[in-house]
Amino acid sequence: MKTTIKTLLVILTFVFFSCQKGEFTDTTTTDLSTSQLKSATMAVNDVAVESVSAEANYETYFYGEYEQMLRQLSQTRGEGVNLMNGQGSMHYMNGQAPSVSIESAATGYPMKISIDYGKSTETQHGMKISGKVVIAISGPKNTDGTTRTISYIGCKIDLIGIAGTSTETLTGNSKTALKTTIVSDLTFTLANGTVVNRAGKEVREWIKGMDTPLDRNDDMIQIIGAVNVKSSTGDNYSRMITIPLIRLGDCSNPVQGIVTYSKNGSVIATLDYGKGVCDNLAMLTTNGKTVEIVLKDHGMPEAMTDGQHGGNMGGNGSMGGHGSMGGNGK
């Protein structure tokens, strides 16, 4: 039995992200075997969940970096009140911002930041967030050994729900050298009801942008690590970053690096994000077949055909023709 990856992705797009905008390019379809199709589906779902995880990480990093400002506001307004009232929209759409409050010990730490997005808060790069996030911080930011434990309560980013906790341990003591080790156990609920649990460990190193936490555009982050994934559909697998991912603050997707997917000890797919150019493409290889994936800003990724784009890693070239997408999704 064979079917087309494009047909599958059109169906997935309708089921998972029917409320999102986006149209498909009219291309000739490419047949994949049943096993190839299953691996491709798994990788496509993983990319969608990963985009939600990245947005959640940015939100918690943003407020964790501004704990001192929040503490100063609480000294005049009191703890337990909305400290963001009158502070502007920050990185949210005009007129929208979550309600933020803190609780802290008399000595300053530990402290707890509560972020309530309500029914819907939209960021300036188009993500809609609802629910509540609580960040428990053990010590001053950028201090070696400080931990942040993040809990997601009734939270949803776009159409994907997120629940569970992750603990971040900071290594480094300056604004220019900082690594964060993240141990997480998070559950994502997709729009069709599929439940995906991801438990694992990642290390994120800020290469650039640590001195401008309000400006996301100059960030450069290197990511390594692995997670084990269990799905309510029974499609369990491991996801390992085999070549470090590089994310830029002004680009919606990783610009470099390779993710390898394995099941029962065998590699079933790899996803190559390219050589450093900011675009919306990645090359998915499964069982010897390579297709080009278009990583949409919102919604499910889309597969292009081998015939149109070269059909292999080498055919992708430098991808320079797609240009920089700085400001994409921002």
C-alpha positions as semicolon CSV with decimal commas, in nm:
position;residue;x (nm);y (nm);z (nm)
1;M;0,000;0,000;0,000
2;K;0,132;0,342;-0,093
3;T;0,001;0,690;-0,042
4;T;0,144;1,037;-0,084
5;I;0,312;1,239;0,188
6;K;0,146;1,555;0,062
7;T;-0,201;1,401;0,090
8;L;-0,124;1,290;0,445
9;L;0,001;1,633;0,545
10;V;-0,305;1,805;0,402
11;I;-0,520;1,579;0,620
12;L;-0,300;1,642;0,924
13;T;-0,312;2,014;0,868
14;F;-0,693;2,008;0,867
15;V;-0,716;1,788;1,178
16;F;-0,447;1,951;1,391
17;F;-0,452;2,314;1,285
18;S;-0,780;2,381;1,106
19;C;-0,800;2,727;1,262
20;Q;-0,461;2,836;1,134
21;K;-0,396;3,022;0,807
22;G;-0,178;2,882;0,531
23;E;-0,203;2,728;0,187
24;F;-0,009;2,453;0,016
25;T;0,204;2,489;-0,295
26;D;0,065;2,289;-0,588
27;T;0,333;2,029;-0,656
28;T;0,357;1,678;-0,796
29;T;0,324;1,426;-0,512
30;T;0,588;1,174;-0,410
31;D;0,492;0,819;-0,311
32;L;0,626;0,678;0,014
33;S;0,593;0,326;0,148
34;T;0,374;0,265;0,452
35;S;0,677;0,251;0,686
36;Q;0,827;0,566;0,535
37;L;0,496;0,744;0,563
38;K;0,461;0,650;0,930
39;S;0,811;0,778;1,010
40;A;0,744;1,100;0,819
41;T;0,418;1,153;1,008
42;M;0,598;1,107;1,340
43;A;0,865;1,362;1,247
44;V;0,606;1,615;1,126
45;N;0,413;1,587;1,454
46;D;0,738;1,622;1,648
47;V;0,826;1,946;1,467
48;A;0,486;2,093;1,560
49;V;0,528;1,999;1,927
50;E;0,886;2,127;1,931
51;S;0,772;2,471;1,811
52;V;0,534;2,489;2,107
53;S;0,811;2,383;2,345
54;A;1,044;2,652;2,207
55;E;0,783;2,923;2,258
56;A;0,719;2,807;2,616
57;N;1,095;2,818;2,684
58;Y;1,120;3,175;2,555
59;E;0,831;3,293;2,772
60;T;0,981;3,152;3,092
61;Y;1,328;3,282;3,005
62;F;1,187;3,630;2,947
63;Y;1,024;3,657;3,290
64;G;1,307;3,478;3,470
65;E;1,550;3,736;3,336
66;Y;1,334;4,019;3,469
67;E;1,289;3,890;3,821
68;Q;1,468;4,193;3,969
69;M;1,236;4,435;3,791
70;L;0,935;4,238;3,914
71;R;1,071;4,245;4,269
72;Q;1,112;4,623;4,257
73;L;0,758;4,666;4,129
74;S;0,626;4,444;4,406
75;Q;0,792;4,662;4,668
76;T;0,569;4,952;4,565
77;R;0,259;4,765;4,454
78;G;0,270;4,466;4,686
79;E;0,298;4,096;4,619
80;G;0,012;3,904;4,462
81;V;-0,103;4,191;4,236
82;N;-0,061;4,231;3,861
83;L;0,283;4,385;3,827
84;M;0,255;4,432;3,450
85;N;-0,042;4,667;3,470
86;G;0,064;4,993;3,304
87;Q;0,398;4,850;3,186
88;G;0,306;4,838;2,816
89;S;0,255;4,542;2,585
90;M;0,620;4,425;2,584
91;H;0,642;4,147;2,322
92;Y;0,264;4,098;2,303
93;M;0,008;4,246;2,069
94;N;-0,095;4,599;2,161
95;G;-0,340;4,597;2,449
96;Q;-0,260;4,238;2,544
97;A;-0,032;4,114;2,820
98;P;-0,060;3,844;3,085
99;S;-0,119;3,915;3,452
100;V;0,210;3,868;3,640
101;S;0,260;3,846;4,018
102;I;0,537;3,727;4,251
103;E;0,581;3,580;4,595
104;S;0,919;3,578;4,766
105;A;1,087;3,500;5,095
106;A;1,202;3,782;5,324
107;T;1,560;3,715;5,218
108;G;1,462;3,740;4,852
109;Y;1,481;3,372;4,757
110;P;1,321;3,143;4,683
111;M;1,072;3,339;4,478
112;K;0,775;3,240;4,265
113;I;0,657;3,418;3,950
114;S;0,299;3,347;3,837
115;I;0,205;3,431;3,478
116;D;-0,165;3,414;3,391
117;Y;-0,240;3,442;3,019
118;G;-0,615;3,413;3,069
119;K;-0,823;3,274;2,783
120;S;-0,592;3,412;2,514
121;T;-0,288;3,640;2,494
122;E;-0,129;3,690;2,151
123;T;0,243;3,758;2,107
124;Q;0,377;3,998;1,844
125;H;0,502;3,701;1,640
126;G;0,158;3,544;1,627
127;M;0,146;3,279;1,900
128;K;-0,169;3,264;2,111
129;I;-0,112;3,154;2,471
130;S;-0,368;3,068;2,739
131;G;-0,358;2,923;3,089
132;K;-0,103;2,973;3,365
133;V;0,271;2,924;3,412
134;V;0,447;2,927;3,751
135;I;0,826;2,973;3,778
136;A;0,995;2,884;4,110
137;I;1,345;3,036;4,132
138;S;1,604;2,929;4,389
139;G;1,855;3,215;4,359
140;P;1,973;3,522;4,163
141;K;1,976;3,498;3,786
142;N;2,301;3,417;3,605
143;T;2,436;3,261;3,924
144;D;2,603;2,923;3,901
145;G;2,372;2,651;4,033
146;T;2,051;2,856;4,038
147;T;1,746;2,651;3,943
148;R;1,415;2,743;3,788
149;T;1,128;2,496;3,808
150;I;0,852;2,572;3,560
151;S;0,500;2,431;3,597
152;Y;0,240;2,455;3,320
153;I;-0,118;2,464;3,446
154;G;-0,405;2,444;3,196
155;C;-0,171;2,596;2,940
156;K;-0,216;2,602;2,562
157;I;-0,003;2,752;2,289
158;D;-0,197;2,791;1,965
159;L;-0,393;2,464;1,944
160;I;-0,155;2,243;2,145
161;G;-0,198;2,196;2,520
162;I;0,105;2,170;2,748
163;A;0,121;2,038;3,105
164;G;0,389;1,917;3,346
165;T;0,716;2,053;3,480
166;S;1,072;2,122;3,375
167;T;1,370;2,217;3,589
168;E;1,643;2,442;3,454
169;T;1,986;2,454;3,618
170;L;2,207;2,746;3,522
171;T;2,581;2,711;3,477
172;G;2,787;3,031;3,453
173;N;2,804;3,363;3,631
174;S;2,808;3,635;3,367
175;K;2,587;3,782;3,099
176;T;2,809;3,649;2,825
177;A;2,861;3,286;2,933
178;L;2,554;3,092;3,033
179;K;2,436;2,737;2,987
180;T;2,102;2,600;3,097
181;T;2,047;2,229;3,154
182;I;1,679;2,145;3,123
183;V;1,534;1,823;3,265
184;S;1,170;1,800;3,165
185;D;0,866;1,578;3,182
186;L;0,599;1,747;2,971
187;T;0,275;1,629;2,817
188;F;0,136;1,783;2,498
189;T;-0,222;1,737;2,383
190;L;-0,272;1,782;2,010
191;A;-0,588;1,920;1,855
192;N;-0,721;1,573;1,763
193;G;-0,682;1,448;2,121
194;T;-0,352;1,264;2,075
195;V;-0,145;1,288;2,394
196;V;0,235;1,303;2,364
197;N;0,467;1,276;2,664
198;R;0,825;1,400;2,624
199;A;1,077;1,330;2,901
200;G;1,445;1,405;2,866
201;K;1,736;1,644;2,900
202;E;1,866;1,930;2,688
203;V;2,151;2,178;2,725
204;R;2,101;2,528;2,585
205;E;2,397;2,761;2,551
206;W;2,352;3,128;2,470
207;I;2,619;3,216;2,214
208;K;2,491;3,571;2,152
209;G;2,226;3,804;2,292
210;M;2,264;3,751;2,667
211;D;2,318;4,122;2,729
212;T;1,988;4,224;2,561
213;P;1,712;4,007;2,713
214;L;1,437;4,237;2,585
215;D;1,563;4,206;2,227
216;R;1,497;3,859;2,093
217;N;1,634;3,940;1,748
218;D;2,004;3,915;1,836
219;D;1,981;3,581;2,021
220;M;2,186;3,281;1,908
221;I;2,136;2,960;2,104
222;Q;2,302;2,620;2,063
223;I;2,099;2,317;2,174
224;I;2,202;1,954;2,239
225;G;2,022;1,670;2,413
226;A;1,767;1,392;2,379
227;V;1,412;1,310;2,484
228;N;1,204;0,993;2,497
229;V;0,859;1,029;2,344
230;K;0,550;0,825;2,429
231;S;0,227;0,877;2,238
232;S;-0,128;0,768;2,313
233;T;-0,128;0,624;1,959
234;G;0,147;0,380;2,059
235;D;0,412;0,546;1,841
236;N;0,696;0,566;2,093
237;Y;1,044;0,677;1,990
238;S;1,355;0,866;2,099
239;R;1,461;1,205;1,962
240;M;1,832;1,292;1,977
241;I;2,011;1,601;1,851
242;T;2,308;1,440;1,677
243;I;2,450;1,767;1,539
244;P;2,382;2,071;1,765
245;L;2,083;2,283;1,670
246;I;2,137;2,656;1,624
247;R;1,843;2,889;1,682
248;L;1,844;3,261;1,596
249;G;1,611;3,500;1,774
250;D;1,486;3,655;1,451
251;C;1,416;3,321;1,280
252;S;1,115;3,101;1,346
253;N;1,301;2,772;1,298
254;P;1,644;2,624;1,374
255;V;1,892;2,728;1,107
256;Q;2,138;2,443;1,151
257;G;2,173;2,096;1,303
258;I;2,037;1,743;1,270
259;V;1,778;1,557;1,477
260;T;1,776;1,176;1,467
261;Y;1,467;0,969;1,546
262;S;1,508;0,610;1,666
263;K;1,273;0,328;1,757
264;N;1,372;0,001;1,924
265;G;1,736;0,099;1,887
266;S;1,717;0,160;1,511
267;V;1,726;0,496;1,330
268;I;1,399;0,553;1,147
269;A;1,440;0,915;1,033
270;T;1,666;1,221;1,038
271;L;1,574;1,587;1,004
272;D;1,842;1,826;0,874
273;Y;1,781;2,198;0,933
274;G;2,051;2,318;0,695
275;K;2,382;2,505;0,715
276;G;2,299;2,828;0,896
277;V;2,068;3,018;0,658
278;C;1,740;3,143;0,805
279;D;1,464;2,984;0,598
280;N;1,161;2,762;0,655
281;L;1,303;2,438;0,514
282;A;1,432;2,110;0,654
283;M;1,528;1,783;0,481
284;L;1,357;1,469;0,617
285;T;1,520;1,135;0,536
286;T;1,344;0,809;0,621
287;N;1,434;0,458;0,497
288;G;1,652;0,600;0,219
289;K;1,393;0,847;0,091
290;T;1,441;1,224;0,131
291;V;1,169;1,487;0,113
292;E;1,189;1,859;0,175
293;I;0,971;1,984;0,460
294;V;0,834;2,338;0,457
295;L;0,818;2,452;0,821
296;K;0,517;2,678;0,837
297;D;0,505;2,963;1,090
298;H;0,176;2,823;1,223
299;G;0,029;2,483;1,158
300;M;0,167;2,155;1,036
301;P;0,482;2,143;0,822
302;E;0,435;2,061;0,453
303;A;0,639;1,823;0,240
304;M;0,766;1,926;-0,103
305;T;0,863;1,673;-0,373
306;D;1,204;1,531;-0,454
307;G;1,154;1,617;-0,821
308;Q;1,105;1,987;-0,757
309;H;1,385;2,038;-0,507
310;G;1,656;1,794;-0,605
311;G;1,545;1,488;-0,407
312;N;1,847;1,465;-0,175
313;M;2,054;1,658;0,074
314;G;2,298;1,773;-0,188
315;G;2,021;1,904;-0,411
316;N;1,918;2,150;-0,144
317;G;2,230;2,354;-0,199
318;S;2,293;2,656;0,018
319;M;1,922;2,746;0,027
320;G;2,037;3,101;-0,024
321;G;1,758;3,160;-0,271
322;H;1,505;3,163;0,010
323;G;1,676;3,458;0,169
324;S;1,666;3,573;0,526
325;M;1,333;3,557;0,702
326;G;1,427;3,798;0,974
327;G;1,105;3,919;1,119
328;N;0,928;3,600;1,005
329;G;0,656;3,527;1,252
330;K;0,760;3,820;1,463
